[in-house]
Amino acid sequence: MNTLSDLNVSGQRVLVRVDFNVPLDGDTITDDTRIRGALPTLQALLNAGARPILMSHLGRPKGEVRPEFSLRPVAGRLRELLGGPEVVFCKHTVGPDAEACIASAPNGAVVLLENTRFLPGETKNDAELAGQLAELADVFVSDAFGSVHRAHASTAGVAAHVSSTAAGTLLERELTFLTKALDDPARPFVAILGGAKVSDKIGVIEALAPKVDRLLIGGAMAYTFLAAQGEGTGTSLIEEDRIDDARALLTRFADTLMIPTDHVVADAFAADASSKTVVGAIPDGWMGLDIGRETRDAYVAEIQKAETVIWNGPMGVFEMEPFAQGTLAVANALAETTTSGALTVVGGGDSVAAIQQAGLADAVTHVSTGGGAMLEFMEGQTLPGVAALG
């Protein structure tokens, strides 16, 4: 797989798949992290004398033109972040109008095409659409790690229609750190998995458990494991149809898996609910919303000993302050062990939000921009948008 340093892009039109799927409040971008993530690749291309032509999806317009999903507001924010180069927004994505828009852009400008998911063939990886996208440029660069697990026209199909392809700076960095952590980890190697559903993480647990020294379980998915041990779970969220799977995982990886031994429980799903900490079984009428102090201390101890840590998924309902302590403890422990020389990788929307909320995003080795892509990579699945560059 080529990287930017392998290509001579001077004077070339470079079609770049970025991930500008940012949260919007009307026309206001409430979190520009993903736009900032693309800046190193764009600067490298501009410095090399290329003409970057950017494409991205935003939201789920389902093949229809819906103004609330337009990338126009992104063009304005990108212009501010770049500071110098003009950013030209094209209200079309393919065809003669898009070609004319690109041709009329001044030298040294960055071009941003309209939302790829306005096109019905995008999510179907339509070959004709992929060919139309390829006609816009001489080189294709993939830099949207958050989308490479999707076989779409703009993430995978287009690569077959251009002569030169490469991974952008962001994608290269993502693959480097994840590969290092999974294939050549310094030990002890600790993985931390949280979130709501066991069903979302079964494949990841099966893939990671044989590789790691400890796998720490938190979040609502922990209560399905608790039920698998025959413990009471009160009104906690559990997946009844996954209890047997959880029991099998506990048996198969008994020496590796760690599940919470105490829980912060509440009598309602609300920040002002009555709450307390219980050890073992959760009483009737109460729901688990965070890991307890005993579990926090045990998890932090494992993290502090680690030389490699991967974290995907919060330990509790961190959005509510009374139930954020488990997640914050994990975030702080990751920052401390990073300072001591460990390789630490954080991914998944909620985990990233949590570590940003804690003000520690710059205190870990790498914050991944891809939740689903990171999970599939950890499972050992082929990512279509990466395979297309090979």
LOZA-405937 format. One record per residue (C-alpha): x, y, z; chain. Coordinates in Angstrom, 2 decimals. Layout:
BEGIN
<x->X, y->Y, z->Z, mol->A>
...
***
This chain:
BEGIN
<x->0.00, y->0.00, z->0.00, mol->A>
<x->1.41, y->3.37, z->-1.04, mol->A>
<x->1.54, y->6.34, z->1.29, mol->A>
<x->1.78, y->10.00, z->0.28, mol->A>
<x->5.59, y->9.88, z->0.33, mol->A>
<x->5.51, y->7.24, z->-2.40, mol->A>
<x->3.74, y->9.46, z->-4.92, mol->A>
<x->4.72, y->12.45, z->-7.02, mol->A>
<x->1.54, y->14.52, z->-6.95, mol->A>
<x->2.89, y->17.83, z->-8.22, mol->A>
<x->0.37, y->19.26, z->-10.68, mol->A>
<x->-1.96, y->16.31, z->-10.13, mol->A>
<x->-5.65, y->16.35, z->-9.27, mol->A>
<x->-5.86, y->14.25, z->-6.11, mol->A>
<x->-9.25, y->12.90, z->-5.09, mol->A>
<x->-9.21, y->12.49, z->-1.30, mol->A>
<x->-11.83, y->10.53, z->0.63, mol->A>
<x->-12.04, y->12.30, z->3.97, mol->A>
<x->-14.38, y->11.80, z->6.91, mol->A>
<x->-16.25, y->15.07, z->7.41, mol->A>
<x->-19.28, y->13.37, z->8.96, mol->A>
<x->-19.42, y->15.99, z->11.72, mol->A>
<x->-22.24, y->16.83, z->14.13, mol->A>
<x->-24.28, y->19.87, z->13.10, mol->A>
<x->-26.66, y->22.17, z->14.96, mol->A>
<x->-28.30, y->23.82, z->11.99, mol->A>
<x->-25.33, y->25.18, z->10.06, mol->A>
<x->-23.04, y->25.20, z->13.11, mol->A>
<x->-20.45, y->22.45, z->13.48, mol->A>
<x->-20.43, y->21.41, z->17.14, mol->A>
<x->-17.29, y->19.24, z->16.93, mol->A>
<x->-14.67, y->19.77, z->14.21, mol->A>
<x->-12.33, y->16.96, z->15.31, mol->A>
<x->-12.75, y->15.04, z->12.07, mol->A>
<x->-12.03, y->18.10, z->9.95, mol->A>
<x->-8.87, y->18.78, z->11.95, mol->A>
<x->-7.86, y->15.16, z->11.44, mol->A>
<x->-7.65, y->15.69, z->7.69, mol->A>
<x->-5.42, y->18.79, z->7.86, mol->A>
<x->-2.00, y->17.03, z->7.79, mol->A>
<x->-2.89, y->15.22, z->4.56, mol->A>
<x->-4.27, y->18.37, z->2.95, mol->A>
<x->-1.23, y->20.41, z->3.93, mol->A>
<x->1.09, y->17.72, z->2.58, mol->A>
<x->-0.75, y->17.68, z->-0.74, mol->A>
<x->-0.78, y->21.46, z->-1.02, mol->A>
<x->2.91, y->21.65, z->-0.17, mol->A>
<x->3.61, y->19.08, z->-2.90, mol->A>
<x->1.80, y->21.18, z->-5.50, mol->A>
<x->-1.28, y->18.97, z->-5.84, mol->A>
<x->-4.89, y->20.06, z->-6.24, mol->A>
<x->-6.87, y->18.30, z->-3.49, mol->A>
<x->-10.46, y->17.40, z->-4.36, mol->A>
<x->-12.27, y->16.24, z->-1.25, mol->A>
<x->-15.28, y->13.96, z->-0.95, mol->A>
<x->-17.13, y->12.83, z->2.13, mol->A>
<x->-20.49, y->11.70, z->3.39, mol->A>
<x->-22.49, y->13.42, z->6.10, mol->A>
<x->-25.39, y->11.76, z->7.88, mol->A>
<x->-27.74, y->9.33, z->6.22, mol->A>
<x->-29.66, y->11.08, z->3.43, mol->A>
<x->-30.25, y->7.68, z->1.80, mol->A>
<x->-29.51, y->8.65, z->-1.77, mol->A>
<x->-31.58, y->11.83, z->-1.76, mol->A>
<x->-30.55, y->15.48, z->-1.84, mol->A>
<x->-31.44, y->16.80, z->1.62, mol->A>
<x->-30.21, y->20.33, z->2.42, mol->A>
<x->-29.76, y->19.60, z->6.13, mol->A>
<x->-27.01, y->17.13, z->5.17, mol->A>
<x->-25.12, y->19.48, z->2.86, mol->A>
<x->-21.37, y->19.77, z->3.34, mol->A>
<x->-21.47, y->23.51, z->2.65, mol->A>
<x->-21.02, y->24.45, z->6.35, mol->A>
<x->-17.95, y->22.19, z->6.43, mol->A>
<x->-16.35, y->24.20, z->3.63, mol->A>
<x->-16.52, y->27.34, z->5.76, mol->A>
<x->-14.94, y->25.67, z->8.79, mol->A>
<x->-12.24, y->24.02, z->6.67, mol->A>
<x->-11.39, y->27.42, z->5.22, mol->A>
<x->-10.92, y->28.80, z->8.75, mol->A>
<x->-8.76, y->25.87, z->9.85, mol->A>
<x->-6.50, y->25.92, z->6.79, mol->A>
<x->-5.94, y->29.62, z->7.30, mol->A>
<x->-4.68, y->30.44, z->3.82, mol->A>
<x->-5.78, y->28.36, z->0.84, mol->A>
<x->-9.17, y->29.04, z->-0.71, mol->A>
<x->-11.76, y->26.31, z->-0.22, mol->A>
<x->-14.17, y->25.98, z->-3.12, mol->A>
<x->-17.43, y->24.20, z->-2.43, mol->A>
<x->-18.99, y->22.36, z->-5.37, mol->A>
<x->-22.72, y->21.78, z->-5.03, mol->A>
<x->-22.42, y->18.74, z->-7.29, mol->A>
<x->-20.42, y->15.57, z->-6.67, mol->A>
<x->-19.94, y->14.08, z->-10.15, mol->A>
<x->-20.69, y->14.92, z->-13.76, mol->A>
<x->-20.06, y->18.00, z->-15.95, mol->A>
<x->-21.09, y->20.50, z->-13.27, mol->A>
<x->-18.62, y->19.04, z->-10.77, mol->A>
<x->-15.90, y->18.95, z->-13.43, mol->A>
<x->-16.55, y->22.61, z->-14.31, mol->A>
<x->-16.45, y->23.60, z->-10.65, mol->A>
<x->-13.09, y->21.87, z->-10.17, mol->A>
<x->-11.65, y->23.38, z->-13.36, mol->A>
<x->-12.65, y->26.90, z->-12.31, mol->A>
<x->-11.04, y->26.67, z->-8.87, mol->A>
<x->-7.95, y->28.88, z->-8.54, mol->A>
<x->-4.48, y->27.40, z->-8.27, mol->A>
<x->-3.61, y->26.41, z->-4.72, mol->A>
<x->-7.26, y->25.92, z->-3.77, mol->A>
<x->-8.91, y->22.97, z->-2.06, mol->A>
<x->-12.14, y->21.71, z->-3.61, mol->A>
<x->-14.90, y->20.13, z->-1.52, mol->A>
<x->-17.57, y->18.14, z->-3.34, mol->A>
<x->-21.14, y->17.78, z->-2.09, mol->A>
<x->-22.22, y->14.83, z->0.09, mol->A>
<x->-21.47, y->11.52, z->-1.63, mol->A>
<x->-24.53, y->9.94, z->-0.01, mol->A>
<x->-26.79, y->12.23, z->-2.01, mol->A>
<x->-26.00, y->9.77, z->-4.82, mol->A>
<x->-28.07, y->6.52, z->-4.81, mol->A>
<x->-25.12, y->4.44, z->-6.01, mol->A>
<x->-22.73, y->5.45, z->-3.21, mol->A>
<x->-23.64, y->2.90, z->-0.56, mol->A>
<x->-24.18, y->0.22, z->-3.22, mol->A>
<x->-20.60, y->0.63, z->-4.43, mol->A>
<x->-21.99, y->1.24, z->-7.90, mol->A>
<x->-19.26, y->0.74, z->-10.50, mol->A>
<x->-20.58, y->3.48, z->-12.77, mol->A>
<x->-20.55, y->6.02, z->-9.96, mol->A>
<x->-17.06, y->4.90, z->-8.92, mol->A>
<x->-15.91, y->5.51, z->-12.48, mol->A>
<x->-17.49, y->8.97, z->-12.53, mol->A>
<x->-15.69, y->9.88, z->-9.33, mol->A>
<x->-12.40, y->8.64, z->-10.76, mol->A>
<x->-12.82, y->10.87, z->-13.82, mol->A>
<x->-12.42, y->13.89, z->-11.56, mol->A>
<x->-8.82, y->13.16, z->-10.64, mol->A>
<x->-5.49, y->11.55, z->-11.47, mol->A>
<x->-4.78, y->10.05, z->-8.03, mol->A>
<x->-6.98, y->8.65, z->-5.25, mol->A>
<x->-6.01, y->9.04, z->-1.58, mol->A>
<x->-7.97, y->7.35, z->1.18, mol->A>
<x->-7.88, y->9.22, z->4.49, mol->A>
<x->-11.25, y->8.35, z->6.06, mol->A>
<x->-10.48, y->5.59, z->8.55, mol->A>
<x->-13.96, y->5.92, z->10.00, mol->A>
<x->-15.42, y->4.78, z->6.66, mol->A>
<x->-12.95, y->2.22, z->5.30, mol->A>
<x->-14.98, y->-0.66, z->6.72, mol->A>
<x->-17.70, y->0.26, z->4.22, mol->A>
<x->-17.52, y->-0.98, z->0.62, mol->A>
<x->-18.90, y->2.19, z->-0.92, mol->A>
<x->-18.15, y->3.83, z->-4.26, mol->A>
<x->-16.15, y->6.65, z->-2.67, mol->A>
<x->-14.26, y->4.47, z->-0.17, mol->A>
<x->-13.42, y->1.37, z->-2.20, mol->A>
<x->-14.89, y->1.26, z->-5.71, mol->A>
<x->-13.15, y->4.38, z->-6.98, mol->A>
<x->-9.69, y->2.90, z->-6.36, mol->A>
<x->-10.14, y->0.41, z->-9.20, mol->A>
<x->-10.57, y->3.22, z->-11.72, mol->A>
<x->-7.44, y->5.29, z->-11.08, mol->A>
<x->-3.82, y->4.51, z->-11.83, mol->A>
<x->-2.38, y->5.65, z->-8.50, mol->A>
<x->-3.70, y->5.22, z->-4.97, mol->A>
<x->-2.32, y->5.88, z->-1.51, mol->A>
<x->-3.21, y->6.06, z->2.15, mol->A>
<x->-3.35, y->9.55, z->3.59, mol->A>
<x->-1.54, y->10.65, z->6.72, mol->A>
<x->-4.48, y->9.95, z->9.03, mol->A>
<x->-5.19, y->6.49, z->7.63, mol->A>
<x->-1.49, y->5.59, z->7.73, mol->A>
<x->-1.29, y->6.66, z->11.38, mol->A>
<x->-4.40, y->4.67, z->12.33, mol->A>
<x->-3.13, y->1.48, z->10.72, mol->A>
<x->0.36, y->1.92, z->12.17, mol->A>
<x->-0.76, y->2.22, z->15.77, mol->A>
<x->-3.46, y->-0.45, z->15.63, mol->A>
<x->-1.15, y->-2.90, z->13.88, mol->A>
<x->1.61, y->-2.22, z->16.40, mol->A>
<x->-0.77, y->-2.79, z->19.31, mol->A>
<x->-2.31, y->-5.96, z->17.94, mol->A>
<x->0.59, y->-7.66, z->16.16, mol->A>
<x->3.63, y->-6.66, z->18.19, mol->A>
<x->2.47, y->-5.46, z->21.61, mol->A>
<x->4.80, y->-4.70, z->24.49, mol->A>
<x->3.50, y->-6.60, z->27.50, mol->A>
<x->1.48, y->-6.65, z->29.64, mol->A>
<x->-1.17, y->-6.02, z->26.97, mol->A>
<x->-4.56, y->-4.88, z->28.32, mol->A>
<x->-7.78, y->-4.35, z->26.37, mol->A>
<x->-10.76, y->-2.48, z->27.83, mol->A>
<x->-14.17, y->-3.00, z->26.27, mol->A>
<x->-17.37, y->-1.25, z->27.31, mol->A>
<x->-20.58, y->-0.08, z->25.77, mol->A>
<x->-24.16, y->-1.29, z->25.76, mol->A>
<x->-24.26, y->-4.60, z->23.93, mol->A>
<x->-22.33, y->-7.85, z->24.20, mol->A>
<x->-23.55, y->-8.66, z->20.69, mol->A>
<x->-21.50, y->-5.76, z->19.31, mol->A>
<x->-18.31, y->-7.01, z->20.94, mol->A>
<x->-18.43, y->-10.84, z->20.80, mol->A>
<x->-16.21, y->-11.01, z->17.73, mol->A>
<x->-13.77, y->-8.53, z->19.24, mol->A>
<x->-13.58, y->-10.46, z->22.53, mol->A>
<x->-12.96, y->-13.72, z->20.68, mol->A>
<x->-10.19, y->-12.08, z->18.64, mol->A>
<x->-8.54, y->-10.11, z->21.45, mol->A>
<x->-8.78, y->-12.48, z->24.41, mol->A>
<x->-6.11, y->-14.90, z->23.08, mol->A>
<x->-3.74, y->-11.96, z->22.46, mol->A>
<x->-4.07, y->-9.91, z->25.62, mol->A>
<x->-2.98, y->-10.48, z->29.20, mol->A>
<x->-6.16, y->-8.94, z->30.62, mol->A>
<x->-9.48, y->-7.96, z->29.03, mol->A>
<x->-11.50, y->-5.61, z->31.21, mol->A>
<x->-15.29, y->-5.53, z->30.68, mol->A>
<x->-17.47, y->-2.54, z->31.59, mol->A>
<x->-20.57, y->-0.70, z->30.52, mol->A>
<x->-24.04, y->-2.20, z->30.19, mol->A>
<x->-22.59, y->-5.24, z->28.42, mol->A>
<x->-21.14, y->-6.26, z->31.80, mol->A>
<x->-24.63, y->-7.04, z->33.13, mol->A>
<x->-25.16, y->-9.75, z->30.54, mol->A>
<x->-21.96, y->-11.35, z->31.83, mol->A>
<x->-23.25, y->-10.93, z->35.37, mol->A>
<x->-26.49, y->-12.69, z->34.39, mol->A>
<x->-24.42, y->-15.46, z->32.81, mol->A>
<x->-22.89, y->-16.08, z->36.24, mol->A>
<x->-26.34, y->-16.40, z->37.76, mol->A>
<x->-26.15, y->-13.08, z->39.59, mol->A>
<x->-29.17, y->-10.79, z->39.92, mol->A>
<x->-29.15, y->-7.83, z->37.55, mol->A>
<x->-32.22, y->-5.91, z->38.74, mol->A>
<x->-33.53, y->-3.71, z->35.95, mol->A>
<x->-30.12, y->-3.37, z->34.28, mol->A>
<x->-29.89, y->-3.58, z->30.50, mol->A>
<x->-29.07, y->-7.15, z->29.49, mol->A>
<x->-29.32, y->-9.17, z->26.29, mol->A>
<x->-31.24, y->-12.31, z->27.17, mol->A>
<x->-30.35, y->-13.95, z->23.86, mol->A>
<x->-26.61, y->-13.45, z->24.51, mol->A>
<x->-26.38, y->-14.89, z->28.03, mol->A>
<x->-25.22, y->-18.28, z->26.72, mol->A>
<x->-22.58, y->-16.55, z->24.58, mol->A>
<x->-21.39, y->-14.57, z->27.59, mol->A>
<x->-21.21, y->-17.73, z->29.70, mol->A>
<x->-19.17, y->-19.47, z->27.00, mol->A>
<x->-16.74, y->-16.54, z->26.83, mol->A>
<x->-16.34, y->-16.53, z->30.61, mol->A>
<x->-15.53, y->-20.24, z->30.55, mol->A>
<x->-13.22, y->-20.10, z->27.54, mol->A>
<x->-11.25, y->-17.06, z->28.71, mol->A>
<x->-11.51, y->-17.43, z->32.48, mol->A>
<x->-7.89, y->-16.40, z->33.01, mol->A>
<x->-8.18, y->-13.28, z->30.88, mol->A>
<x->-11.62, y->-11.71, z->31.28, mol->A>
<x->-12.32, y->-9.43, z->34.21, mol->A>
<x->-15.89, y->-8.31, z->34.89, mol->A>
<x->-17.11, y->-5.84, z->37.52, mol->A>
<x->-17.44, y->-7.07, z->41.09, mol->A>
<x->-19.31, y->-4.01, z->42.32, mol->A>
<x->-21.63, y->-1.53, z->40.68, mol->A>
<x->-23.01, y->1.97, z->41.03, mol->A>
<x->-26.77, y->1.40, z->40.78, mol->A>
<x->-29.74, y->3.75, z->40.57, mol->A>
<x->-33.50, y->3.45, z->40.91, mol->A>
<x->-34.04, y->5.28, z->37.60, mol->A>
<x->-32.12, y->6.21, z->34.47, mol->A>
<x->-31.60, y->9.82, z->35.49, mol->A>
<x->-28.81, y->11.99, z->36.83, mol->A>
<x->-30.85, y->12.89, z->39.91, mol->A>
<x->-31.94, y->9.32, z->40.69, mol->A>
<x->-31.18, y->7.73, z->44.04, mol->A>
<x->-27.94, y->5.78, z->43.75, mol->A>
<x->-25.68, y->3.54, z->45.79, mol->A>
<x->-22.85, y->1.04, z->45.35, mol->A>
<x->-23.53, y->-2.68, z->45.65, mol->A>
<x->-21.20, y->-5.68, z->45.58, mol->A>
<x->-22.19, y->-8.72, z->43.52, mol->A>
<x->-25.89, y->-9.06, z->42.70, mol->A>
<x->-27.90, y->-5.97, z->41.77, mol->A>
<x->-31.15, y->-5.77, z->43.79, mol->A>
<x->-34.60, y->-5.80, z->42.23, mol->A>
<x->-35.72, y->-2.34, z->41.16, mol->A>
<x->-32.19, y->-1.05, z->40.68, mol->A>
<x->-30.11, y->-0.74, z->37.51, mol->A>
<x->-26.35, y->-0.75, z->37.08, mol->A>
<x->-25.05, y->2.48, z->35.53, mol->A>
<x->-21.32, y->2.41, z->36.34, mol->A>
<x->-18.59, y->0.21, z->37.76, mol->A>
<x->-18.03, y->0.53, z->41.52, mol->A>
<x->-14.94, y->1.69, z->43.42, mol->A>
<x->-13.60, y->-1.84, z->43.98, mol->A>
<x->-13.77, y->-2.54, z->40.24, mol->A>
<x->-12.31, y->0.86, z->39.39, mol->A>
<x->-9.31, y->0.20, z->41.61, mol->A>
<x->-8.78, y->-3.26, z->40.13, mol->A>
<x->-9.03, y->-2.00, z->36.55, mol->A>
<x->-6.74, y->0.95, z->37.20, mol->A>
<x->-4.15, y->-1.39, z->38.72, mol->A>
<x->-4.17, y->-3.53, z->35.55, mol->A>
<x->-3.89, y->-0.48, z->33.31, mol->A>
<x->-1.02, y->0.98, z->35.31, mol->A>
<x->0.98, y->-2.25, z->34.88, mol->A>
<x->0.37, y->-2.37, z->31.12, mol->A>
<x->2.79, y->-1.52, z->28.33, mol->A>
<x->0.07, y->-1.65, z->25.64, mol->A>
<x->-3.59, y->-0.66, z->26.12, mol->A>
<x->-6.54, y->-0.55, z->23.74, mol->A>
<x->-9.79, y->1.04, z->24.96, mol->A>
<x->-13.15, y->0.93, z->23.18, mol->A>
<x->-16.35, y->1.72, z->25.08, mol->A>
<x->-17.19, y->3.57, z->28.33, mol->A>
<x->-17.53, y->1.93, z->31.73, mol->A>
<x->-20.88, y->3.54, z->32.48, mol->A>
<x->-23.30, y->6.33, z->31.62, mol->A>
<x->-20.52, y->8.91, z->31.69, mol->A>
<x->-22.81, y->11.60, z->30.25, mol->A>
<x->-24.41, y->11.76, z->33.72, mol->A>
<x->-21.95, y->13.02, z->36.34, mol->A>
<x->-22.96, y->10.57, z->39.12, mol->A>
<x->-22.15, y->7.64, z->36.80, mol->A>
<x->-18.99, y->8.95, z->35.13, mol->A>
<x->-16.40, y->7.97, z->37.72, mol->A>
<x->-15.55, y->4.56, z->36.24, mol->A>
<x->-14.95, y->5.97, z->32.77, mol->A>
<x->-12.94, y->8.91, z->34.14, mol->A>
<x->-10.81, y->6.53, z->36.21, mol->A>
<x->-9.96, y->4.55, z->33.08, mol->A>
<x->-9.16, y->7.75, z->31.16, mol->A>
<x->-6.85, y->9.00, z->33.90, mol->A>
<x->-5.13, y->5.63, z->34.22, mol->A>
<x->-4.48, y->5.58, z->30.47, mol->A>
<x->-2.92, y->9.04, z->30.65, mol->A>
<x->-0.69, y->7.99, z->33.54, mol->A>
<x->0.53, y->4.80, z->31.90, mol->A>
<x->1.18, y->6.70, z->28.64, mol->A>
<x->3.45, y->9.03, z->30.58, mol->A>
<x->5.29, y->5.95, z->31.82, mol->A>
<x->5.96, y->4.87, z->28.22, mol->A>
<x->2.99, y->2.65, z->27.34, mol->A>
<x->1.35, y->2.60, z->23.90, mol->A>
<x->-2.29, y->3.59, z->24.44, mol->A>
<x->-5.00, y->3.62, z->21.76, mol->A>
<x->-8.55, y->4.92, z->22.33, mol->A>
<x->-11.38, y->4.45, z->19.84, mol->A>
<x->-15.14, y->4.42, z->19.54, mol->A>
<x->-17.35, y->7.50, z->19.63, mol->A>
<x->-18.25, y->7.34, z->23.32, mol->A>
<x->-14.70, y->6.56, z->24.48, mol->A>
<x->-13.33, y->9.42, z->22.41, mol->A>
<x->-16.01, y->11.76, z->23.77, mol->A>
<x->-15.17, y->10.65, z->27.30, mol->A>
<x->-11.44, y->11.19, z->27.00, mol->A>
<x->-12.03, y->14.57, z->25.39, mol->A>
<x->-14.45, y->15.45, z->28.18, mol->A>
<x->-11.73, y->14.56, z->30.65, mol->A>
<x->-9.29, y->16.83, z->28.81, mol->A>
<x->-6.92, y->13.92, z->28.20, mol->A>
<x->-7.12, y->13.37, z->24.43, mol->A>
<x->-3.56, y->14.66, z->24.03, mol->A>
<x->-2.33, y->12.56, z->26.95, mol->A>
<x->-2.68, y->9.18, z->25.21, mol->A>
<x->-0.68, y->7.83, z->22.29, mol->A>
<x->-3.46, y->7.73, z->19.72, mol->A>
<x->-7.16, y->8.62, z->19.55, mol->A>
<x->-8.76, y->6.70, z->16.70, mol->A>
<x->-11.25, y->8.37, z->14.39, mol->A>
<x->-13.06, y->5.13, z->13.59, mol->A>
<x->-15.37, y->3.25, z->15.91, mol->A>
<x->-16.80, y->0.55, z->13.66, mol->A>
<x->-13.64, y->0.39, z->11.57, mol->A>
<x->-11.51, y->-0.03, z->14.68, mol->A>
<x->-13.71, y->-2.85, z->15.98, mol->A>
<x->-13.62, y->-4.69, z->12.64, mol->A>
<x->-9.85, y->-4.24, z->12.40, mol->A>
<x->-9.45, y->-5.69, z->15.89, mol->A>
<x->-11.63, y->-8.64, z->14.86, mol->A>
<x->-9.26, y->-9.32, z->11.98, mol->A>
<x->-11.79, y->-8.48, z->9.30, mol->A>
<x->-10.75, y->-7.13, z->5.92, mol->A>
<x->-11.52, y->-3.43, z->5.58, mol->A>
<x->-12.68, y->-2.85, z->1.98, mol->A>
<x->-11.37, y->0.71, z->1.83, mol->A>
<x->-7.90, y->-0.48, z->2.85, mol->A>
<x->-7.88, y->-3.60, z->0.68, mol->A>
<x->-8.72, y->-1.43, z->-2.34, mol->A>
<x->-5.38, y->0.37, z->-1.95, mol->A>
<x->-3.33, y->-2.81, z->-2.09, mol->A>
***
